[in-house]
Amino acid sequence: MRTFGSRLKAARKEAGLSQAQLARTVGMSQGNLSDIENNHVPTSTFTPKLAAALGVEALWLAEGRGGKRRP
């Protein structure tokens, strides 16, 4: 997974959440989440909240570095 959007989408699907569910959980619009997943937005101030909601490391989500799962 080479992009923030692709990692976000994969983690969301792995968590069994729809875009609307995840967006509501972190307090963002579904459209904004869709834009991120489709690589129209390279990063987001919501990255820490998205990572926490999905149970993944924020650094992995944002940059693809480090471990995927939080300890």
C-alpha positions in Angstrom: 0.0 0.0 0.0 1.7 3.0 -1.3 -0.5 5.9 -0.3 -2.2 7.3 2.8 -5.6 6.7 1.1 -4.9 3.1 0.2 -3.7 2.3 3.8 -6.8 4.1 5.2 -9.2 2.2 3.0 -7.6 -1.1 3.7 -7.6 -0.5 7.5 -11.2 0.7 7.4 -12.4 -2.4 5.4 -10.4 -4.7 7.8 -12.2 -3.1 10.7 -15.5 -3.7 9.0 -16.6 -0.1 8.9 -18.3 1.9 6.2 -17.0 5.3 5.2 -20.0 6.9 6.9 -19.4 4.9 10.1 -15.7 5.8 10.3 -16.4 9.5 9.4 -19.1 9.8 12.1 -16.8 8.2 14.7 -14.0 10.7 14.1 -16.2 13.7 13.4 -15.5 14.3 9.8 -17.7 14.3 6.7 -18.0 11.1 4.6 -17.1 13.2 1.6 -13.8 14.2 3.2 -13.0 10.6 4.1 -13.8 9.5 0.5 -11.5 12.2 -0.8 -8.6 10.9 1.4 -9.2 7.3 0.3 -9.2 8.3 -3.3 -5.9 10.2 -2.9 -7.4 13.6 -3.6 -6.0 14.7 -0.2 -2.5 13.6 0.7 -2.8 13.8 4.5 -5.3 14.9 7.1 -5.4 16.5 10.5 -7.7 13.6 11.4 -4.9 11.1 11.1 -4.5 10.5 14.8 -8.2 10.0 15.3 -8.5 7.8 12.3 -5.6 5.7 13.5 -7.1 5.3 17.0 -10.5 4.4 15.6 -9.0 1.8 13.4 -6.5 0.4 15.9 -3.5 1.2 13.8 -0.3 3.2 14.3 -0.7 6.8 13.1 2.8 6.8 11.6 2.0 3.7 9.6 -1.3 5.2 8.4 0.2 8.5 7.4 3.6 7.4 6.0 3.6 3.6 5.7 6.5 3.4 8.2 6.7 1.3 11.3 4.3 -1.4 12.5 0.7 -1.4 11.4 -1.0 -2.5 14.7 -0.8 -0.5 17.9 0.7 -2.4 20.8 
